[in-house]
Structure formats: C-alpha cells, structure tokens
Amino acid sequence: MSKTQLNKKKIINDPVFGFINLQSETVFDLLEHPFFQRLRRIKQLGLSFMVFPGANHTRFEHALGAAHLMRQAINTLRIKGHRISDEEAEAVTIAILLHDIGHAPFSHVLENTLVNISHEEISLLIMRELNREFDGKLDLAIEIFTNRYKKQFLHQLVASQLDMDRLDYLSRDSFFTGVAEGTVGIERIIKMLNVHDDKLVVDVKGIYSIEKFLISRRLMYWQVYLHKTVVAAEFLLINVLKRARELILQGAELYATPTLSIFLYNNFKPDDFLNNSTVDGKGVLTWYALLDDNDVLISIKEWQEHPDPVLSRLAGGLTNRKLLRTILRDKPLPEKAREKYLKQIQEKIIPDPELAKYFLMTGVITNSAYNRNDENIFVLNKDQTIKELNAASDINLSALSKAVRKYFVCYPKELDN
C-alpha cells in the first residue's frame, strides 16, 4: 500500500494578518526544516517582554508574516503591468522567508558577545547550506538576497527602507506590545508600491501612508526597541555572558546547556563560520542552528546559585527582573561621574574595583527613522517623473532623517538610597 501524499499547501491562521496561504512545496519544506523551526524558539523582540508582557512573539511568526506581505506586493506589481515570473515570485518569497534565519538568541544583543559575525552573514551561510540540501532550488533566492539579480526591485522588496521585513515587524510588534503608535496602513502601502526604471517606488497617492509609516517607525524605536528598561535588560544580559566567559577562562566550573557551552568555551571568528569548522563532531553552523533563547535562559537561571558574587547577582537580576536603574542623557557620562558611580558600587555592592565595573553600564542609542544616506524612498508622479520623498512631501521630514542620539547610564538601584 502506497503512502498518502503529504499535502504541502497549507493555510496558517496569523493573529495579525488572518489566514496566510502557503502555495509552494519548497516553502513548505523550508518551514519544516530544523533550521527554520529554530525560529519558533527565538523571540522577535528579545527581552522586551520584561517591559511589554505580550511581546512573546517569535521570529518564526515574523518570517511567515513577511512572506505573506511579499506575496501581496508581487500581486500588486503584477496588476500594474510589471513582469514577475512564477520562479521569481517564489524566489523573492523564499528570500524574505529566510532573511532572519541567522539571528542569534535575543536579537542583536549576542552578535558581539557570543559570536563575532553579523546575523546577515550567518543568514546567507545558512541559506547556502540549505541550498545544498535542496539541490540548488535556492539559487535565485540567494541571488535576490545578495542583490546580484538583474531585477533590483526584487531585492528592494527584501531589504530597503520599504521592505516587507519592516512592514511586518512594525505591525506585529505594535500588535503584541500594545503600542498603538506603531500601527501602519500596510494594505494601502503595498497597494501603492510600483516600479520605475527597475527601482521600487511609491505612487504619489500613497505619500501620506509613507509619512505615517516613518513616523510610526520613529515612535516604535523610542517606545519599544530602545525603551530604556529594555536597554538595561539587554546590557545586563551582555554582562552576564561576559562574566560567565571570564570565569570559564579562569578555570571555574560553570553549568550551561551543551549548545551554549560550545559558544562560551570557544571564541569563534568569522572564518570559523565561513569554513564551518568542526567542534565536538559538528560544524559551527550546525551548533549555531541549535542555539536558541532556551539555552541562554536555562543557563542563566542556574547561574543564580553560582558562588561567584558577580555572576549570581547579575543572573538573579535578569531572571527575576531586578534590573538596573537607567538614566538617559543628552551627553556622554563624564569621567568624574563615572568614577563616582564606581566608588559607590564598591561601597554598597562589591569592593573589588575591577568587579565593580560589571555593575555600571554606559553607552549610546541611536534612532533614525529615514536614513537618506542609505537608500532613498522615491515617489512616482502621475506624469511618470519621480521625486525623493523629502522633496515630494509637503511636510518637513528632516527630523525623521536626522540621527538622534541618547546616552545612557545603568547602575544598581541601591545607589539611589
């Protein structure tokens, strides 16, 4: 008796966009792959759930949503007379589906802590590995992803200031955090997309929707992505892992999941990923594809009981949401003020001057909603001429183009007493 053929055309009920249709067998097979299933175990907004309790959605959902919007964008462009073959449509959908497949746990936080390579580079390496497994079916998707395909506008749908990635995460993050300012008229924006001279543009009728999109993006950055308490949690996580690594180098016994141990005990360089160097019988990419939020959270929960006073206190603070006080400033913290904080930490927290540094975190956060040095947004007029968004808009968008910097200092709340 022959096995029943698996139905690979699925409908997924998404809380943000409703029913999402999967009409591609290749897309279905990619969704089923362990590399992609890992995204279910990586939160889209990292530690933002410590501020917004509903922010527990994952990169899996985001990737599905972005692929759904890509299909809508393709349909819009086809209706407007632009030729996009079925092969191209599937390839650009796969490119956006896999655009985040290389993300480390807790978003960008661990990119310079556990690994010294960007998630974009790892995403491409994983896509190439998947391409080998899928016998070259991802060739065109990789060409589009790396902007080497002849139709540049397809790449812009994947990575630009109006890509399907941004359109999904703004709406999805707004939905799950409850921050209404992030609500964007996605359907109208997609309906207003067009192509002119192989560049993605917006029909002039959609200019107000784009203005609203940029304003929403700016507000979401300050209210969610760069929220000062989220920043405090992220830097606390960085220092927990930094201290864990330091203890390991000193020869201390430290519990960690087997996957996290690989990255704590080894200082991998980009070449290790490029060459997929073998460690304990597996390639670095394979180990990376096993690493998720659970490895980090489980290990940190155990570190609360570690005899090291720095590791146990930092781990306990992150596990039980006993975070540091965060102050935003217009200028960097002066050195004298830094020394004063460290002296207070030595008096109230830990006397060792070197260990006291773990409890004082400083840095800068930057927000630019519309980066004109990157790839401008162009508006298509009815006479088929185009204008850059700033020139086409009847409001001053310079504030959205300007990079706003805020400096922060995080310190134990006991110092307030």
Secondary structure in CASP SS format (residue, H / E / C, confidence):
PFRMAT SS
TARGET T0000
AUTHOR 0000-0000-0000
METHOD secondary structure of the structure
MODEL  1
M C 1.00
S C 1.00
K C 1.00
T C 1.00
Q C 1.00
L C 1.00
N C 1.00
K C 1.00
K C 1.00
K E 1.00
I E 1.00
I E 1.00
N E 1.00
D E 1.00
P C 1.00
V C 1.00
F C 1.00
G E 1.00
F E 1.00
I E 1.00
N E 1.00
L E 1.00
Q C 1.00
S C 1.00
E H 1.00
T H 1.00
V H 1.00
F H 1.00
D H 1.00
L H 1.00
L H 1.00
E H 1.00
H C 1.00
P H 1.00
F H 1.00
F H 1.00
Q H 1.00
R H 1.00
L H 1.00
R H 1.00
R H 1.00
I C 1.00
K E 1.00
Q C 1.00
L C 1.00
G H 1.00
L H 1.00
S H 1.00
F H 1.00
M H 1.00
V C 1.00
F C 1.00
P C 1.00
G C 1.00
A C 1.00
N C 1.00
H C 1.00
T E 1.00
R H 1.00
F H 1.00
E H 1.00
H H 1.00
A H 1.00
L H 1.00
G H 1.00
A H 1.00
A H 1.00
H H 1.00
L H 1.00
M H 1.00
R H 1.00
Q H 1.00
A H 1.00
I H 1.00
N H 1.00
T H 1.00
L H 1.00
R H 1.00
I H 1.00
K C 1.00
G C 1.00
H C 1.00
R C 1.00
I C 1.00
S C 1.00
D H 1.00
E H 1.00
E H 1.00
A H 1.00
E H 1.00
A H 1.00
V H 1.00
T H 1.00
I H 1.00
A H 1.00
I H 1.00
L H 1.00
L C 1.00
H C 1.00
D C 1.00
I C 1.00
G C 1.00
H C 1.00
A C 1.00
P C 1.00
F C 1.00
S H 1.00
H H 1.00
V H 1.00
L H 1.00
E C 1.00
N C 1.00
T C 1.00
L C 1.00
V C 1.00
N C 1.00
I C 1.00
S C 1.00
H H 1.00
E H 1.00
E H 1.00
I H 1.00
S H 1.00
L H 1.00
L H 1.00
I H 1.00
M H 1.00
R H 1.00
E H 1.00
L H 1.00
N H 1.00
R H 1.00
E H 1.00
F C 1.00
D C 1.00
G C 1.00
K C 1.00
L C 1.00
D H 1.00
L H 1.00
A H 1.00
I H 1.00
E H 1.00
I H 1.00
F H 1.00
T C 1.00
N C 1.00
R C 1.00
Y C 1.00
K C 1.00
K C 1.00
Q H 1.00
F H 1.00
L H 1.00
H H 1.00
Q H 1.00
L H 1.00
V H 1.00
A C 1.00
S C 1.00
Q C 1.00
L C 1.00
D C 1.00
M H 1.00
D H 1.00
R H 1.00
L H 1.00
D H 1.00
Y H 1.00
L H 1.00
S H 1.00
R H 1.00
D H 1.00
S H 1.00
F H 1.00
F H 1.00
T H 1.00
G C 1.00
V C 1.00
A H 1.00
E H 1.00
G H 1.00
T C 1.00
V C 1.00
G C 1.00
I H 1.00
E H 1.00
R H 1.00
I H 1.00
I H 1.00
K H 1.00
M C 1.00
L E 1.00
N E 1.00
V E 1.00
H E 1.00
D C 1.00
D C 1.00
K E 1.00
L E 1.00
V E 1.00
V E 1.00
D E 1.00
V H 1.00
K H 1.00
G H 1.00
I H 1.00
Y H 1.00
S H 1.00
I H 1.00
E H 1.00
K H 1.00
F H 1.00
L H 1.00
I H 1.00
S H 1.00
R H 1.00
R H 1.00
L H 1.00
M H 1.00
Y H 1.00
W H 1.00
Q H 1.00
V H 1.00
Y H 1.00
L C 1.00
H C 1.00
K H 1.00
T H 1.00
V H 1.00
V H 1.00
A H 1.00
A H 1.00
E H 1.00
F H 1.00
L H 1.00
L H 1.00
I H 1.00
N H 1.00
V H 1.00
L H 1.00
K H 1.00
R H 1.00
A H 1.00
R H 1.00
E H 1.00
L H 1.00
I H 1.00
L H 1.00
Q C 1.00
G C 1.00
A C 1.00
E C 1.00
L C 1.00
Y C 1.00
A C 1.00
T C 1.00
P H 1.00
T H 1.00
L H 1.00
S H 1.00
I H 1.00
F H 1.00
L H 1.00
Y H 1.00
N C 1.00
N C 1.00
F C 1.00
K C 1.00
P H 1.00
D H 1.00
D H 1.00
F H 1.00
L H 1.00
N C 1.00
N C 1.00
S C 1.00
T E 1.00
V E 1.00
D C 1.00
G C 1.00
K E 1.00
G E 1.00
V H 1.00
L H 1.00
T H 1.00
W H 1.00
Y H 1.00
A C 1.00
L C 1.00
L C 1.00
D C 1.00
D H 1.00
N H 1.00
D H 1.00
V H 1.00
L H 1.00
I H 1.00
S H 1.00
I H 1.00
K H 1.00
E H 1.00
W H 1.00
Q C 1.00
E C 1.00
H C 1.00
P C 1.00
D C 1.00
P H 1.00
V H 1.00
L H 1.00
S H 1.00
R H 1.00
L H 1.00
A H 1.00
G H 1.00
G H 1.00
L H 1.00
T H 1.00
N C 1.00
R C 1.00
K C 1.00
L C 1.00
L C 1.00
R E 1.00
T E 1.00
I E 1.00
L E 1.00
R E 1.00
D C 1.00
K C 1.00
P C 1.00
L C 1.00
P C 1.00
E H 1.00
K H 1.00
A H 1.00
R H 1.00
E H 1.00
K H 1.00
Y H 1.00
L H 1.00
K H 1.00
Q H 1.00
I H 1.00
Q H 1.00
E H 1.00
K H 1.00
I C 1.00
I C 1.00
P C 1.00
D C 1.00
P H 1.00
E H 1.00
L H 1.00
A H 1.00
K H 1.00
Y H 1.00
F H 1.00
L C 1.00
M E 1.00
T E 1.00
G E 1.00
V E 1.00
I E 1.00
T E 1.00
N E 1.00
S C 1.00
A C 1.00
Y C 1.00
N C 1.00
R C 1.00
N C 1.00
D C 1.00
E C 1.00
N C 1.00
I C 1.00
F E 1.00
V E 1.00
L E 1.00
N C 1.00
K C 1.00
D C 1.00
Q C 1.00
T C 1.00
I E 1.00
K E 1.00
E E 1.00
L H 1.00
N H 1.00
A H 1.00
A H 1.00
S C 1.00
D C 1.00
I C 1.00
N C 1.00
L C 1.00
S H 1.00
A H 1.00
L H 1.00
S H 1.00
K C 1.00
A C 1.00
V E 1.00
R E 1.00
K E 1.00
Y E 1.00
F E 1.00
V E 1.00
C E 1.00
Y E 1.00
P C 1.00
K H 1.00
E H 1.00
L H 1.00
D H 1.00
N C 1.00
END
